[in-house]
Amino acid sequence: MGGAREPIGVIGTGYVGLVTAAGFAELGHEVWCVDVDEEKVARLRRGEVPIYEPGLEELLVKHRGHLHFSTDLADALAHARLLFVAVGTPPTYSGDADLSAVHAVVDAIPDADDRSLVMKSTVPCGTGASIQRVLKEQGRTRLSYVSCPEFLKEGSAVKDFLEPDRVVVGDNGDWAGDAVVALYEPLGAPLVRTDIQSAEMVKLASNAFLATKISFINEIANVCEQTGADVVEVARGMGLDDRIGPKFLQAGIGFGGSCFPKDVDALKQLAGNSGYHFQLLTAVIEVNELQKRRVMSKLVKHLGGLVGRRVALLGLAFKPNTDDMREASSLVLSARLAADGARVSAYDPIAEEEARKLMPGLEFADSALAAVEGADAVVLVTEWPEFRDLDWAGVAEQMSGWLVIDGRNALDADAVRAAGLVYEGIGRA
Ligand code: UGA
C-alpha cells in the first residue's frame, strides 16, 4: 500500500469531507466515504451533490467509480488504513467547539497497527493530545493519530484542495505521518511537518488572523467615513506592501460563514480556558457584530425612519459562489430591518432554498430586478458577479426610491450614479 494507490477513508461528507474525497479521487485514490445521514448518502450514491460548490460535481461524476458512499464505518475500515475525520465541530453556547461528533468517530474506530485517524475537522489545540490520552487509557495504543488541517475556502474549495498554499501535517513521526505526507506530495505544495499541537494551532491562528485583517480594514473604513478618505484606495495602497498583501482587505458588512465566526470564538475560548485573555480577538468579534448593523444607520441617515419602507437585499449567502447561509450578515441585517418596521424583499442566485429555511418573513424574488420593484432602498449584501453588471437604469425605473447601499464596495459607483441613484459604499467618501 501507499503512494497513488493508497485507499482513503473519509468520515463525514460535509464541505470538507466531500471536497477531500473528490480531491483524493482526482489524485488517483480509491475513496470510501462514510456519513451517518442516510438520506445524504442515498443522494450521493445517486450522483446528487448536496451542496453548491464550483467544480465539485464534475469531480464527483468523473470519479464516480472510485468514490464509495456508505453509512457503515466498516466499509471504510475494510479498505483504508488512513481515516480522514471531517465531521462538524459547531460552536456551543459557551463558544467552545462541540466535539461530540469527533468523539463519536474516535470511539467507533477499533484499535489496529495499520490504522490511523487523520483529523481534518477544525478542533481546539490540544484535542489530538487528549484523544491520544483517552485511547491510551482504553488500551487502544496501536491506533495512530495525525492532524492534517484543511484551509479550503467555500466557493473555491476544489481549487484550494488541489493547489494549496501549504500542507500542514502534525504527527508523532510514525508511518501514518509519512503516509499522509506521501498523499499530498503530488500537489507540490510547501510542507509544514510538525507536532500535533502546532498543526492544530496553525489552523486556528490562520483563520483568526484573516478575520483580524477583515475587522481591521472595517474599522479603517469606519474612520474613512469620518475623515473623507476612501477605504478602497487605502486598502490598495496598503496591500502593495509585501508584508501586508492585498488579500482580505475588502471592507464590507462583516465576515460570516461556518468558519471565521466559530474559529475566532473557539480560539478566544481556548485561550480563556487556559487562563489567557485574548484581548485582540474579543475586539475582532465585537467589530464584526457592529459592522453587520452599519447599514442600518446609513438607511436611517437617508430615509429617516424605516417603518413601512421597502428595502431590497441583493445576495443573501455569506459570500458569493456558495449557498451557505451560516452566520451570513444578511441574517442579522434582515432581522434588524424587520424589527425596525421595514418590508424586506431579497434575491440570491443560489442561496434562496437555504435562506427560506432561516428567513421566514422575507419576500423572495426570482431576479434582482424583481426584488427592487417598489424599493425605497437597495442593499448589496453579497457581491455575486451578476450584480456588478446590473442595468442600473432599469433598477432606477423599478424602484420607488433612489438609494443604493453597496455593502461590499463591489459595484461601479459611477454607473449607479449615472442612473440618477444615490450611491453609498462602506468607508467611501
Ligand atoms: C475560511 C478561510 O478563508 C479558509 O482558509 C478556511 O479553510 C475556512 O474558513 C475554514 O476554516 O473552513 P470561508 O469561510 O470559506 O474560508 O470563506 P472566506 O473566503 O475566508 O470568507 C469568509 C468571510 O469573510 C465572508 O463572509 C467574506 O465575505 C468575508 N470577507 C473576506 C470580507 O469581509 N473581506 C475580505 O476581504 C475577505
Residues whose N, C-alpha, C, O or C-beta is under 5 A from the ligand:
A	BS01	UGA	E150 F151 L152 K153 E154 I214 F248 L249 Q250 G252 G254 F255 G256 G257 S258 C259 F260 F318 K319
